[in-house]
Amino acid sequence: MAVLLPRNATRLTVSRPSTSKGACGVTERDLRERSVIYISNPPYGSLIECVPLTELPVMRGGAIILICSHLPALVARVAKTAPSALILVQLRPGHAIGLTDVERLRNAGAAGLSAVDSGTPEPAGLMQAARMASRTARGQIGPRLRLLGHSIPAQFEVFLEVLVDSPPSWRTGDWAAAVGESVRTLERHARRWGMPSPRRWMELVRVIRAVQAVQARPRDSVEAALAGSGFQNVRRTRGLVTRICGESPARVRGLIGWYWILERWVAARQEPPGHQSSLL
């Protein structure tokens, strides 16, 4: 079972009975002491159990972390330690979670919720939950950038949400018009707040969407996946993904999620021209 962290739900319940206490059936006190989490690195064939949190292994781009606790403080601690990883929270069978708790987990850095029949999760189930959670970027770019140490003014975060919901064909002028500003005013906002230009924000959102597109269509060619998702200039989009991610679309489609793109995008501002860091 895997569910997104919804914005309009009032209550979620994991109703499957527990068949094994295992690592995820311990008390909250034990969770605080042990900080039980599981990590899966690409190609996602196995899970690494980490106890305690300070023993986190080196994680590559596309890493998935499953936290066996619904404590927001623990989620936040893991998210700050691994800001580019996709984080899921495993709920205990029979546990109900309200809207307030869902929002706290989201704000702490969780991307989705997951539940399994037994105490120890399986890689296949974790991958399914992670793919489901990575289908949207709505409401997530600002919080993930803050985990990387980059704050965004509230007003600009509203502008950014409009861009996230836009079609791939949008240009800077379309974005500016949608938020009731001119392109020059949008550029002045970015300079005044010490942020990247509107063009670079559009590139970020376009790359996230392109990666989501090729990940969602693993049986299609890269060109067909991009064209089928509304990208009109496939060749330019391929080049943009390679430039920002440091890898071709054919290679990044084997990853799950897009949080690592933010880290690459931020690092691109600080690296010399022509420098590329491998994700895989």
C-alpha positions as CSV (number, residue, x, y, z in Angstrom):
1,M,0.0,0.0,0.0
2,A,1.3,3.5,-0.9
3,V,-0.5,6.8,-0.7
4,L,0.5,10.4,-1.4
5,L,0.4,12.9,1.4
6,P,-2.9,14.6,0.4
7,R,-3.8,18.2,1.0
8,N,-7.6,17.6,1.3
9,A,-7.9,14.4,3.3
10,T,-9.2,14.5,6.8
11,R,-8.1,11.1,7.9
12,L,-6.2,8.0,6.7
13,T,-6.2,4.6,8.2
14,V,-3.9,1.7,7.6
15,S,-6.2,-1.2,8.2
16,R,-4.1,-4.3,7.4
17,P,-3.4,-6.5,10.4
18,S,0.1,-6.9,11.5
19,T,1.6,-10.4,11.0
20,S,5.0,-9.7,12.4
21,K,6.2,-7.2,14.9
22,G,9.6,-6.8,13.3
23,A,11.5,-3.5,13.1
24,C,8.4,-1.4,12.4
25,G,6.3,-2.8,15.3
26,V,8.3,-1.2,18.1
27,T,7.0,1.5,20.5
28,E,7.6,5.2,19.9
29,R,10.1,5.2,22.7
30,D,12.1,2.5,20.9
31,L,11.9,4.5,17.6
32,R,13.3,7.5,19.3
33,E,16.2,5.4,20.7
34,R,16.9,3.4,17.5
35,S,15.8,5.7,14.7
36,V,15.0,2.7,12.5
37,I,15.1,3.6,8.8
38,Y,15.6,1.7,5.6
39,I,17.6,3.0,2.6
40,S,17.5,1.8,-1.0
41,N,20.0,3.1,-3.6
42,P,19.7,2.6,-7.3
43,P,19.1,0.1,-8.8
44,Y,16.9,-0.6,-5.8
45,G,17.6,-4.3,-5.5
46,S,18.1,-4.3,-1.7
47,L,17.3,-2.4,1.5
48,I,19.9,-1.2,4.0
49,E,18.7,-1.1,7.6
50,C,20.3,1.8,9.5
51,V,20.4,1.9,13.3
52,P,21.1,4.5,14.5
53,L,20.6,7.5,12.2
54,T,24.2,8.6,12.6
55,E,25.2,5.5,10.6
56,L,23.6,6.7,7.3
57,P,25.6,5.3,4.4
58,V,26.6,7.3,1.4
59,M,23.6,7.8,-0.8
60,R,23.5,8.4,-4.6
61,G,21.0,10.4,-6.6
62,G,17.6,8.8,-6.5
63,A,18.0,7.3,-3.0
64,I,14.8,6.3,-1.2
65,I,14.5,6.4,2.6
66,L,11.7,4.6,4.5
67,I,11.2,5.9,8.1
68,C,9.5,3.4,10.4
69,S,8.0,6.2,12.5
70,H,5.4,8.9,12.1
71,L,7.2,11.3,14.4
72,P,7.7,14.6,12.5
73,A,10.9,15.4,14.5
74,L,12.5,12.2,13.2
75,V,11.4,12.8,9.7
76,A,12.8,16.3,9.8
77,R,16.1,15.1,11.2
78,V,16.5,12.5,8.3
79,A,15.4,15.1,5.7
80,K,18.1,17.5,6.9
81,T,20.7,14.8,6.8
82,A,19.7,13.6,3.3
83,P,17.9,16.5,1.6
84,S,18.1,15.1,-1.9
85,A,16.5,11.7,-0.9
86,L,12.9,10.7,-1.4
87,I,11.5,10.1,2.1
88,L,8.5,7.8,2.8
89,V,6.9,7.2,6.2
90,Q,5.7,3.7,7.1
91,L,2.6,3.6,9.2
92,R,1.9,0.8,11.6
93,P,-1.1,-1.4,10.6
94,G,-4.3,-0.1,12.2
95,H,-2.8,3.4,12.8
96,A,-5.1,6.3,11.7
97,I,-3.5,9.6,10.8
98,G,-5.3,13.0,10.7
99,L,-4.9,15.9,8.4
100,T,-2.8,17.8,10.9
101,D,-0.4,15.0,11.2
102,V,-0.2,14.6,7.5
103,E,0.7,18.2,7.1
104,R,3.3,18.0,9.8
105,L,5.0,15.0,8.0
106,R,4.9,16.9,4.7
107,N,6.4,20.0,6.2
108,A,9.1,17.8,7.9
109,G,10.1,16.5,4.5
110,A,8.1,13.3,3.8
111,A,6.9,12.7,0.3
112,G,4.4,9.9,0.9
113,L,3.1,7.2,3.2
114,S,3.6,3.4,3.0
115,A,2.3,0.3,4.8
116,V,3.2,-3.4,4.5
117,D,1.8,-6.6,5.9
118,S,5.0,-7.7,7.6
119,G,7.5,-5.9,9.8
120,T,10.3,-5.7,7.2
121,P,9.5,-3.9,4.0
122,E,10.3,-5.3,0.6
123,P,12.2,-3.4,-2.1
124,A,9.4,-3.8,-4.7
125,G,6.8,-2.3,-2.4
126,L,9.1,0.6,-1.5
127,M,9.8,1.3,-5.1
128,Q,6.1,1.3,-5.9
129,A,5.4,3.8,-3.0
130,A,8.3,6.0,-4.1
131,R,7.1,6.1,-7.7
132,M,3.7,7.1,-6.6
133,A,5.0,9.9,-4.3
134,S,7.3,11.3,-7.0
135,R,4.5,11.9,-9.6
136,T,4.0,15.5,-8.4
137,A,6.1,18.5,-7.6
138,R,3.3,20.7,-6.3
139,G,4.0,22.2,-3.0
140,Q,7.4,20.5,-2.7
141,I,10.1,22.6,-4.4
142,G,10.2,25.4,-1.8
143,P,10.4,23.1,1.2
144,R,13.0,20.9,-0.4
145,L,15.2,23.9,-1.3
146,R,14.9,25.0,2.3
147,L,16.3,21.7,3.3
148,L,19.3,22.5,1.1
149,G,19.7,25.8,2.9
150,H,18.0,28.1,0.3
151,S,15.0,30.0,1.5
152,I,12.4,31.4,-0.9
153,P,10.2,34.5,-0.1
154,A,6.5,33.5,0.4
155,Q,5.4,35.7,-2.5
156,F,7.8,34.1,-4.9
157,E,6.8,30.6,-3.7
158,V,3.3,31.4,-4.7
159,F,4.6,32.4,-8.2
160,L,6.5,29.2,-8.3
161,E,3.4,27.1,-7.6
162,V,1.8,28.7,-10.6
163,L,4.8,27.7,-12.8
164,V,4.7,24.1,-11.4
165,D,1.1,23.8,-12.6
166,S,1.8,25.2,-16.1
167,P,2.1,23.3,-19.4
168,P,5.6,22.5,-20.8
169,S,5.0,25.0,-23.7
170,W,5.0,28.0,-21.3
171,R,7.6,30.8,-21.8
172,T,8.7,33.4,-19.3
173,G,6.1,35.8,-20.6
174,D,3.3,33.3,-20.0
175,W,4.5,32.8,-16.4
176,A,4.7,36.5,-15.7
177,A,1.2,37.1,-17.1
178,A,-0.3,34.3,-15.0
179,V,1.0,35.9,-11.8
180,G,-0.1,39.4,-12.9
181,E,3.5,40.7,-13.4
182,S,5.6,41.8,-16.4
183,V,8.8,39.8,-17.2
184,R,10.9,42.7,-16.1
185,T,9.1,42.9,-12.8
186,L,9.5,39.2,-12.3
187,E,13.2,39.6,-13.0
188,R,13.5,42.5,-10.5
189,H,11.8,40.4,-7.8
190,A,14.4,37.7,-8.4
191,R,17.3,40.1,-8.2
192,R,16.0,41.9,-5.1
193,W,15.5,38.6,-3.3
194,G,18.9,37.3,-4.4
195,M,17.5,34.4,-6.4
196,P,18.1,32.8,-9.8
197,S,16.5,34.5,-12.8
198,P,13.0,33.5,-14.0
199,R,14.6,31.7,-16.9
200,R,16.5,29.4,-14.5
201,W,13.4,28.7,-12.5
202,M,11.6,27.7,-15.7
203,E,14.5,25.4,-16.6
204,L,14.3,23.7,-13.2
205,V,10.6,23.0,-13.5
206,R,11.0,21.9,-17.1
207,V,13.8,19.4,-16.2
208,I,11.7,18.0,-13.3
209,R,8.8,17.4,-15.6
210,A,11.0,15.9,-18.3
211,V,12.5,13.5,-15.8
212,Q,9.1,12.6,-14.5
213,A,8.0,12.0,-18.0
214,V,10.7,9.5,-18.9
215,Q,10.4,7.8,-15.6
216,A,6.6,7.4,-16.0
217,R,7.0,5.8,-19.5
218,P,9.9,3.3,-19.1
219,R,8.8,1.3,-22.2
220,D,8.8,4.3,-24.6
221,S,11.8,5.8,-26.1
222,V,13.0,9.1,-24.5
223,E,11.8,11.0,-27.5
224,A,8.3,9.4,-27.4
225,A,8.0,9.9,-23.6
226,L,8.9,13.6,-23.8
227,A,6.7,14.3,-26.9
228,G,3.8,12.4,-25.3
229,S,4.1,14.6,-22.2
230,G,3.8,17.8,-24.2
231,F,7.4,18.8,-24.8
232,Q,7.5,20.4,-28.2
233,N,11.3,20.7,-28.7
234,V,12.5,17.2,-27.6
235,R,16.1,17.8,-28.6
236,R,16.4,21.0,-26.6
237,T,14.8,19.3,-23.6
238,R,17.2,16.4,-23.7
239,G,20.1,18.8,-23.7
240,L,18.6,20.7,-20.8
241,V,18.3,17.6,-18.7
242,T,21.9,16.6,-19.5
243,R,23.2,20.0,-18.6
244,I,21.5,20.3,-15.3
245,C,21.5,16.7,-14.1
246,G,24.9,15.8,-15.4
247,E,23.5,12.7,-17.0
248,S,21.4,11.9,-20.1
249,P,17.7,11.3,-19.9
250,A,18.3,7.7,-20.8
251,R,20.3,7.2,-17.6
252,V,18.2,9.3,-15.2
253,R,15.1,7.4,-16.2
254,G,16.4,4.5,-14.1
255,L,16.2,6.6,-11.0
256,I,13.0,7.2,-8.9
257,G,12.0,10.7,-7.9
258,W,13.4,14.1,-8.7
259,Y,14.6,15.7,-5.4
260,W,18.2,15.1,-6.5
261,I,17.6,17.5,-9.4
262,L,17.3,20.4,-6.9
263,E,20.8,19.6,-5.5
264,R,22.3,19.5,-9.1
265,W,20.5,22.7,-10.0
266,V,21.7,24.6,-7.0
267,A,25.3,23.2,-7.4
268,A,25.3,24.4,-11.1
269,R,25.4,28.0,-9.8
270,Q,28.6,27.3,-7.9
271,E,30.5,25.1,-10.3
272,P,32.9,26.3,-13.1
273,P,31.6,26.1,-16.7
274,G,31.8,22.7,-18.2
275,H,31.9,20.9,-14.8
276,Q,29.6,17.9,-14.3
277,S,29.1,15.7,-11.3
278,S,27.9,12.1,-11.9
279,L,24.8,11.0,-10.1
280,L,25.1,7.3,-10.8
